[in-house]
Amino acid sequence: MWKRRNLALLLLLPFIAPLPAQADGRPFPPNAKRGKMTPAWHPSIIIDGKTRTLSPAARIFNAENMIEMPASLRGENFVVNYQEDGEGQILNVWILTREEASQRLPAGK
């Protein structure tokens, strides 16, 4: 009985322990930019009032760092960090928490 309980706890540990990225904040790439995003008809999104195109490999991360499907996003003016690919399409989007949004990006971003 004791062994089963310990085994169950060990199997659940990865799901209970916080991820390192969450403990220290999410690691955004150095080329990340900041803007306000409004969802639009896929594959488009609006960033800072301009219609942009999501790349075929685009990922949108919510404030809990889980991937969101573009069609499931509701609302407007999400404060986001985003990353462009070599073609100028949007590759990654991170919807920021209030705490993350209050922090500045490094100079030149």
VENFENWO-V160459 format. One record per residue. N is the residue number from 1. PHI is phi in radians with two decimals (none if undefined). OMEGA is omega in whole degrees, 0 to 359 (NA if undefined). Layout:
# VENFENWO-V160459
N&PHI&OMEGA + N&PHI&OMEGA
This chain:
# VENFENWO-V160459
1&none&180 + 2&-1.07&181 + 3&-1.14&179 + 4&-1.11&180 + 5&-1.12&178 + 6&-1.12&178 + 7&-1.11&179 + 8&-1.10&178 + 9&-1.12&178 + 10&-1.12&180 + 11&-1.23&180 + 12&-1.51&184 + 13&-0.94&179 + 14&-1.05&181 + 15&-1.50&182 + 16&-1.59&184 + 17&-1.22&178 + 18&-1.18&177 + 19&-1.26&180 + 20&-0.99&180 + 21&-1.12&180 + 22&-1.37&182 + 23&-1.21&183 + 24&-1.84&186 + 25&1.56&181 + 26&-1.34&179 + 27&-1.46&178 + 28&-1.52&180 + 29&-1.15&183 + 30&-1.10&180 + 31&-1.65&179 + 32&-1.19&177 + 33&-2.04&181 + 34&-1.99&177 + 35&-2.92&175 + 36&-1.98&185 + 37&-1.96&171 + 38&-2.18&178 + 39&-1.09&177 + 40&-2.48&179 + 41&-1.17&181 + 42&-1.01&13 + 43&-1.68&181 + 44&-1.72&167 + 45&-2.46&179 + 46&-1.95&177 + 47&-2.12&181 + 48&0.91&176 + 49&1.42&180 + 50&-1.91&177 + 51&-1.30&180 + 52&-2.14&181 + 53&-1.91&174 + 54&-1.33&176 + 55&-1.24&178 + 56&-1.01&181 + 57&-1.72&186 + 58&-1.08&175 + 59&-2.30&176 + 60&-2.04&180 + 61&-1.80&178 + 62&-1.41&183 + 63&-1.13&177 + 64&-1.62&179 + 65&1.18&175 + 66&-1.76&181 + 67&-1.29&178 + 68&-1.90&173 + 69&-1.41&182 + 70&-0.94&182 + 71&-1.21&182 + 72&-1.54&182 + 73&-1.33&178 + 74&-2.25&179 + 75&1.97&180 + 76&-2.64&178 + 77&0.99&171 + 78&-1.22&173 + 79&-1.38&186 + 80&-2.35&160 + 81&-1.79&179 + 82&-2.48&183 + 83&-2.28&179 + 84&-1.75&174 + 85&-1.57&182 + 86&-1.12&180 + 87&-1.60&182 + 88&1.53&176 + 89&-1.43&181 + 90&-1.40&183 + 91&-1.65&181 + 92&-2.37&176 + 93&-2.31&175 + 94&-2.07&174 + 95&-1.32&189 + 96&-1.55&170 + 97&-1.34&177 + 98&-1.03&180 + 99&-1.11&179 + 100&-1.12&181 + 101&-1.16&180 + 102&-1.36&179 + 103&-1.53&179 + 104&-1.43&169 + 105&-1.32&175 + 106&-0.97&183 + 107&-0.90&177 + 108&1.57&181 + 109&-1.79&NA
